[in-house]
């Protein structure tokens, strides 16, 4: 099986018409299967999970990017999730017998095309990064779109492709190649953002927490609660259950209960070994969220 997964993160989570238009762009390309998509109004962000061959994915991403750039104005954009662009990040992930080098080549090709066709500066990250200090997405995104123009005036932050300043309404785009990760959020029964941020700092690897875990504390104003939003970049090093149990323990120290957890996108079947949706308090979990099962339908 020679397939590539792609997970575009778009800075729009409130206008249903725009989100559906983006989904239709993916669905309309032969050779691409839209496996999953979700939107969050508090994050003001949507995440699309696609799989397909190299040529088809390139076409789908460029079509989605065109729609996003022409319908999203970051000057008026407000949301809890960090972002630098209307098309914020586009990772390519190898599946089956696809190699990482193929995904790196595709990422660079797509990044250059976005810059040339849409006049949007593009930064490369993770395995496709041109510089070691740009491998981490959070380093590129630090300061967000509001500080992007000033950041790009520094020679070390010239983009890999495109203009030397942000697009006036679409900011910049980050494109890369990486291994599969699990986007896993835990919602807390409180509206205190300071508690969510403290827990995130205790959980994430960079703060001395769990290996291969990235975490942010975010508010969910539309629900009146807060969230610990995590990316598990290697579930064999830190499992979903370990991450969840650590958040529960940290929340308990602050006298706060965990309401539920949620997956954004899909999860490898092996990542659920030794745990259960009930233990993780997964909200509206469906077996359709298991990556291999969705891929089997595609094949």
ROTOR-491447 format. One record per residue (C-alpha): residue in three letters; chain; x, y, z. Coordinates in steps of 0.02 Angstrom, whole numbers, padded with zeros to 5 digits. Each point is the difference from the previous one (the first is absolute). Layout:
<pt "ALA", "A", <X, Y, Z>> ...
This chain:
<pt "UNK", "A", <00000, 00000, 00000>> <pt "UNK", "A", <00080, 00163, -00056>> <pt "UNK", "A", <-00098, 00140, 00081>> <pt "UNK", "A", <00035, 00168, 00081>> <pt "UNK", "A", <-00102, 00079, 00138>> <pt "UNK", "A", <-00022, 00188, 00006>> <pt "UNK", "A", <-00078, 00101, 00142>> <pt "UNK", "A", <-00028, 00183, -00048>> <pt "UNK", "A", <-00042, 00114, 00147>> <pt "UNK", "A", <-00102, 00150, -00059>> <pt "UNK", "A", <-00035, 00156, 00103>> <pt "UNK", "A", <-00189, -00007, -00014>> <pt "UNK", "A", <-00113, -00089, 00123>> <pt "UNK", "A", <-00159, 00105, 00001>> <pt "UNK", "A", <-00066, 00028, -00176>> <pt "UNK", "A", <-00079, -00163, -00054>> <pt "UNK", "A", <-00007, 00053, -00182>> <pt "UNK", "A", <00189, 00025, -00009>> <pt "UNK", "A", <00037, -00162, 00092>> <pt "UNK", "A", <-00114, -00100, -00114>> <pt "UNK", "A", <00076, 00083, -00154>> <pt "UNK", "A", <00171, -00057, 00059>> <pt "UNK", "A", <-00064, -00176, 00029>> <pt "UNK", "A", <-00077, -00002, -00174>> <pt "UNK", "A", <00168, 00049, -00076>> <pt "UNK", "A", <00076, -00156, 00078>> <pt "UNK", "A", <-00145, -00113, -00048>> <pt "UNK", "A", <00000, 00058, -00181>> <pt "UNK", "A", <00177, -00057, -00041>> <pt "UNK", "A", <00013, -00177, -00072>> <pt "UNK", "A", <00130, -00100, 00093>> <pt "UNK", "A", <-00031, 00089, 00166>> <pt "UNK", "A", <-00110, -00063, 00142>> <pt "UNK", "A", <-00057, 00123, 00134>> <pt "UNK", "A", <00010, -00113, 00151>> <pt "UNK", "A", <-00055, 00124, 00133>> <pt "UNK", "A", <-00025, 00184, 00036>> <pt "UNK", "A", <-00052, 00100, 00152>> <pt "UNK", "A", <-00017, 00182, 00049>> <pt "UNK", "A", <00008, 00088, 00168>> <pt "UNK", "A", <-00078, 00173, 00021>> <pt "UNK", "A", <00105, 00047, 00151>> <pt "UNK", "A", <00161, -00051, -00086>> <pt "UNK", "A", <-00072, 00077, -00160>> <pt "UNK", "A", <00088, -00139, -00093>> <pt "UNK", "A", <-00042, -00151, -00106>> <pt "UNK", "A", <00102, -00157, -00026>> <pt "UNK", "A", <-00015, -00110, -00155>> <pt "UNK", "A", <00074, -00175, -00014>> <pt "UNK", "A", <00027, -00063, -00177>> <pt "UNK", "A", <00089, -00146, -00080>> <pt "UNK", "A", <00049, -00028, -00180>> <pt "UNK", "A", <00138, -00008, -00127>> <pt "UNK", "A", <00128, 00136, -00020>> <pt "UNK", "A", <-00069, 00087, -00154>> <pt "UNK", "A", <-00179, 00000, 00063>> <pt "UNK", "A", <00046, 00065, 00172>> <pt "UNK", "A", <00100, 00142, -00076>> <pt "UNK", "A", <-00151, 00051, -00103>> <pt "UNK", "A", <-00118, -00011, 00149>> <pt "UNK", "A", <00112, 00102, 00116>> <pt "UNK", "A", <00024, 00137, -00130>> <pt "UNK", "A", <-00188, 00010, -00030>> <pt "UNK", "A", <-00035, 00011, 00186>> <pt "UNK", "A", <00136, 00130, 00021>> <pt "UNK", "A", <-00074, 00108, -00137>> <pt "UNK", "A", <-00171, -00005, 00084>> <pt "UNK", "A", <00072, 00037, 00172>> <pt "UNK", "A", <00107, 00146, -00058>> <pt "UNK", "A", <-00146, 00078, -00092>> <pt "UNK", "A", <-00130, -00020, 00138>> <pt "UNK", "A", <00096, 00024, 00164>> <pt "UNK", "A", <00061, 00171, 00059>> <pt "UNK", "A", <00117, -00019, 00148>> <pt "UNK", "A", <-00014, 00186, 00039>> <pt "UNK", "A", <-00171, -00041, 00072>> <pt "UNK", "A", <00039, -00176, 00058>> <pt "UNK", "A", <-00015, -00039, 00186>> <pt "UNK", "A", <00024, -00172, 00076>> <pt "UNK", "A", <00081, -00090, 00145>> <pt "UNK", "A", <00117, -00108, -00104>> <pt "UNK", "A", <00169, 00071, -00054>> <pt "UNK", "A", <00014, 00035, -00187>> <pt "UNK", "A", <00107, 00091, -00127>> <pt "UNK", "A", <-00106, -00024, -00154>> <pt "UNK", "A", <-00169, -00029, -00078>> <pt "UNK", "A", <00075, -00165, -00058>> <pt "UNK", "A", <00093, -00021, 00163>> <pt "UNK", "A", <00091, -00166, -00017>> <pt "UNK", "A", <00003, -00139, -00129>> <pt "UNK", "A", <00091, -00160, 00053>> <pt "UNK", "A", <00027, -00152, -00112>> <pt "UNK", "A", <00016, -00170, 00087>> <pt "UNK", "A", <00063, -00161, -00082>> <pt "UNK", "A", <-00116, -00150, 00001>> <pt "UNK", "A", <00031, -00179, -00055>> <pt "UNK", "A", <00158, -00014, -00103>> <pt "UNK", "A", <00015, 00187, -00031>> <pt "UNK", "A", <00165, 00070, 00062>> <pt "UNK", "A", <00028, 00158, 00101>> <pt "UNK", "A", <00110, 00067, -00139>> <pt "UNK", "A", <-00148, -00007, -00119>> <pt "UNK", "A", <-00102, 00104, 00122>> <pt "UNK", "A", <00143, 00124, 00020>> <pt "UNK", "A", <00010, 00020, -00188>> <pt "UNK", "A", <-00188, 00024, -00011>> <pt "UNK", "A", <-00001, 00126, 00142>> <pt "UNK", "A", <00132, 00106, -00085>> <pt "UNK", "A", <-00089, -00012, -00167>> <pt "UNK", "A", <-00169, 00051, 00076>> <pt "UNK", "A", <00080, 00138, 00104>> <pt "UNK", "A", <00080, 00076, -00153>> <pt "UNK", "A", <-00164, -00010, -00097>> <pt "UNK", "A", <-00099, 00086, 00139>> <pt "UNK", "A", <00127, 00141, 00003>> <pt "UNK", "A", <00003, 00022, -00188>> <pt "UNK", "A", <-00187, -00015, -00032>> <pt "UNK", "A", <-00068, 00092, 00152>> <pt "UNK", "A", <00142, 00118, 00046>> <pt "UNK", "A", <00003, -00072, 00176>> <pt "UNK", "A", <00168, -00025, 00087>> <pt "UNK", "A", <00033, -00180, 00047>> <pt "UNK", "A", <00109, -00073, 00138>> <pt "UNK", "A", <00053, -00182, -00001>> <pt "UNK", "A", <00000, -00101, 00162>> <pt "UNK", "A", <00037, -00169, 00079>> <pt "UNK", "A", <00083, -00121, -00123>> <pt "UNK", "A", <-00016, 00125, -00144>> <pt "UNK", "A", <00081, 00142, 00098>> <pt "UNK", "A", <00143, 00091, -00086>> <pt "UNK", "A", <00074, 00051, 00168>> <pt "UNK", "A", <00014, -00090, 00166>> <pt "UNK", "A", <-00076, 00147, 00096>> <pt "UNK", "A", <-00158, -00014, -00105>> <pt "UNK", "A", <-00039, -00182, 00030>> <pt "UNK", "A", <-00124, 00036, 00140>> <pt "UNK", "A", <-00167, 00072, -00053>> <pt "UNK", "A", <-00019, 00095, 00163>> <pt "UNK", "A", <00162, 00096, -00034>> <pt "UNK", "A", <-00061, 00058, -00170>> <pt "UNK", "A", <-00171, 00045, 00071>> <pt "UNK", "A", <00066, 00093, 00153>> <pt "UNK", "A", <-00070, 00178, 00001>> <pt "UNK", "A", <-00141, -00056, -00116>> <pt "UNK", "A", <-00060, 00101, -00149>> <pt "UNK", "A", <-00006, 00160, 00102>> <pt "UNK", "A", <00190, 00002, 00016>> <pt "UNK", "A", <00040, -00086, -00164>> <pt "UNK", "A", <00046, 00156, -00100>> <pt "UNK", "A", <00127, 00056, 00129>> <pt "UNK", "A", <00068, -00176, 00016>> <pt "UNK", "A", <00024, -00017, -00188>> <pt "UNK", "A", <00103, 00159, -00004>> <pt "UNK", "A", <00138, -00099, 00086>> <pt "UNK", "A", <00114, -00084, -00129>> <pt "UNK", "A", <-00009, -00167, 00091>> <pt "UNK", "A", <-00189, -00001, -00024>> <pt "UNK", "A", <-00005, 00022, -00187>> <pt "UNK", "A", <-00123, -00129, -00069>> <pt "UNK", "A", <00053, -00151, -00099>> <pt "UNK", "A", <-00113, 00053, -00143>> <pt "UNK", "A", <-00095, 00157, -00047>> <pt "UNK", "A", <00001, 00183, 00050>> <pt "UNK", "A", <00103, 00068, 00144>> <pt "UNK", "A", <-00154, 00065, 00089>> <pt "UNK", "A", <-00167, -00077, 00049>> <pt "UNK", "A", <-00147, -00005, -00119>> <pt "UNK", "A", <-00112, 00146, 00053>> <pt "UNK", "A", <-00149, -00109, 00042>> <pt "UNK", "A", <00066, -00179, 00001>> <pt "UNK", "A", <00163, 00016, 00098>> <pt "UNK", "A", <00119, -00144, -00034>> <pt "UNK", "A", <-00011, -00188, -00018>> <pt "UNK", "A", <00105, -00137, 00080>> <pt "UNK", "A", <00022, -00159, -00103>> <pt "UNK", "A", <00095, -00155, 00050>> <pt "UNK", "A", <00019, -00186, 00015>> <pt "UNK", "A", <-00014, -00095, 00164>> <pt "UNK", "A", <-00049, -00164, 00079>> <pt "UNK", "A", <-00178, -00031, 00058>> <pt "UNK", "A", <-00054, 00090, 00158>> <pt "UNK", "A", <-00155, -00008, 00106>> <pt "UNK", "A", <-00094, 00162, 00033>> <pt "UNK", "A", <-00079, -00031, 00169>> <pt "UNK", "A", <-00092, 00128, 00106>> <pt "UNK", "A", <-00059, -00014, 00181>> <pt "UNK", "A", <-00141, 00115, 00056>> <pt "UNK", "A", <-00005, 00059, 00181>> <pt "UNK", "A", <-00150, 00041, 00109>> <pt "UNK", "A", <00056, 00179, 00030>> <pt "UNK", "A", <00018, 00164, -00093>> <pt "UNK", "A", <00167, 00042, 00081>> <pt "UNK", "A", <00127, 00016, -00139>> <pt "UNK", "A", <00143, 00012, 00124>> <pt "UNK", "A", <-00035, -00178, 00056>> <pt "UNK", "A", <-00002, -00067, -00178>> <pt "UNK", "A", <00164, 00089, -00037>> <pt "UNK", "A", <00082, -00067, 00158>> <pt "UNK", "A", <-00052, -00178, -00045>> <pt "UNK", "A", <00061, 00021, -00179>> <pt "UNK", "A", <00168, 00061, 00063>> <pt "UNK", "A", <00013, -00151, 00116>> <pt "UNK", "A", <-00047, -00124, -00137>> <pt "UNK", "A", <00102, 00060, -00149>> <pt "UNK", "A", <00174, -00066, -00033>> <pt "UNK", "A", <00078, 00173, -00016>> <pt "UNK", "A", <-00052, 00039, 00179>> <pt "UNK", "A", <00075, -00161, 00068>> <pt "UNK", "A", <-00160, -00101, -00018>> <pt "UNK", "A", <-00042, -00149, -00109>> <pt "UNK", "A", <00112, -00051, -00146>> <pt "UNK", "A", <-00063, 00045, -00174>> <pt "UNK", "A", <-00146, 00102, 00065>> <pt "UNK", "A", <-00040, 00178, -00051>> <pt "UNK", "A", <-00137, 00089, 00098>> <pt "UNK", "A", <-00091, 00166, 00014>> <pt "UNK", "A", <-00131, 00063, 00121>> <pt "UNK", "A", <-00142, 00078, -00099>> <pt "UNK", "A", <-00168, 00078, 00040>> <pt "UNK", "A", <-00162, -00061, -00080>> <pt "UNK", "A", <-00112, 00154, 00019>> <pt "UNK", "A", <-00144, -00079, -00095>> <pt "UNK", "A", <-00011, -00132, 00139>> <pt "UNK", "A", <00060, 00101, 00149>> <pt "UNK", "A", <00141, -00123, 00038>> <pt "UNK", "A", <00186, -00021, -00033>> <pt "UNK", "A", <00100, -00134, -00088>> <pt "UNK", "A", <00170, -00082, 00004>> <pt "UNK", "A", <00038, -00021, -00185>> <pt "UNK", "A", <00136, -00128, -00038>> <pt "UNK", "A", <00095, -00072, -00146>> <pt "UNK", "A", <00075, -00171, 00035>> <pt "UNK", "A", <00140, -00014, -00127>> <pt "UNK", "A", <00051, -00178, 00046>> <pt "UNK", "A", <-00136, -00102, 00088>> <pt "UNK", "A", <00124, -00142, 00029>> <pt "UNK", "A", <00099, 00117, 00113>> <pt "UNK", "A", <-00150, 00078, 00085>> <pt "UNK", "A", <-00167, -00087, -00023>> <pt "UNK", "A", <-00169, 00084, -00009>> <pt "UNK", "A", <-00046, -00078, 00167>> <pt "UNK", "A", <00160, 00062, 00083>> <pt "UNK", "A", <-00032, 00177, -00062>> <pt "UNK", "A", <-00182, -00005, 00056>> <pt "UNK", "A", <00042, -00070, 00172>> <pt "UNK", "A", <00132, 00134, 00026>> <pt "UNK", "A", <-00125, 00138, -00042>> <pt "UNK", "A", <-00127, -00078, 00119>> <pt "UNK", "A", <00130, -00006, 00139>> <pt "UNK", "A", <00056, 00180, -00029>> <pt "UNK", "A", <-00180, 00061, -00006>> <pt "UNK", "A", <-00039, -00090, 00162>> <pt "UNK", "A", <00141, 00095, 00085>> <pt "UNK", "A", <-00092, 00160, -00046>> <pt "UNK", "A", <-00167, -00069, 00059>> <pt "UNK", "A", <-00067, -00011, -00178>> <pt "UNK", "A", <-00090, -00144, -00085>> <pt "UNK", "A", <00027, -00059, -00179>> <pt "UNK", "A", <-00159, 00008, -00103>> <pt "UNK", "A", <00052, -00097, -00154>> <pt "UNK", "A", <00133, -00020, -00133>> <pt "UNK", "A", <-00009, 00012, -00189>> <pt "UNK", "A", <00099, -00052, -00152>> <pt "UNK", "A", <00030, 00123, -00140>> <pt "UNK", "A", <00019, -00101, -00158>> <pt "UNK", "A", <00043, -00184, 00003>> <pt "UNK", "A", <00097, -00116, 00115>> <pt "UNK", "A", <00105, -00154, -00043>> <pt "UNK", "A", <-00080, -00159, 00063>> <pt "UNK", "A", <00156, -00048, 00097>> <pt "UNK", "A", <-00015, 00160, 00103>> <pt "UNK", "A", <-00160, -00067, 00080>> <pt "UNK", "A", <00079, -00163, 00057>> <pt "UNK", "A", <-00012, -00019, 00188>> <pt "UNK", "A", <-00129, 00136, 00023>> <pt "UNK", "A", <-00180, 00037, -00048>> <pt "UNK", "A", <-00112, 00143, -00052>> <pt "UNK", "A", <-00086, -00013, 00170>> <pt "UNK", "A", <00162, 00017, 00097>> <pt "UNK", "A", <00052, 00149, -00105>> <pt "UNK", "A", <-00175, 00075, 00012>> <pt "UNK", "A", <00006, 00026, -00187>> <pt "UNK", "A", <-00143, 00110, -00057>> <pt "UNK", "A", <-00105, -00073, -00142>> <pt "UNK", "A", <00137, -00124, -00047>> <pt "UNK", "A", <-00033, -00105, -00153>> <pt "UNK", "A", <00099, -00143, -00075>> <pt "UNK", "A", <00001, 00106, -00158>> <pt "UNK", "A", <00133, 00102, 00089>> <pt "UNK", "A", <00122, -00145, -00010>> <pt "UNK", "A", <00122, 00037, -00140>> <pt "UNK", "A", <00020, -00177, -00067>> <pt "UNK", "A", <-00187, -00026, -00015>> <pt "UNK", "A", <-00022, 00159, -00100>> <pt "UNK", "A", <00148, -00045, -00109>> <pt "UNK", "A", <-00072, -00172, -00033>> <pt "UNK", "A", <-00155, 00083, -00070>> <pt "UNK", "A", <00112, 00107, -00112>> <pt "UNK", "A", <00098, -00149, -00065>> 
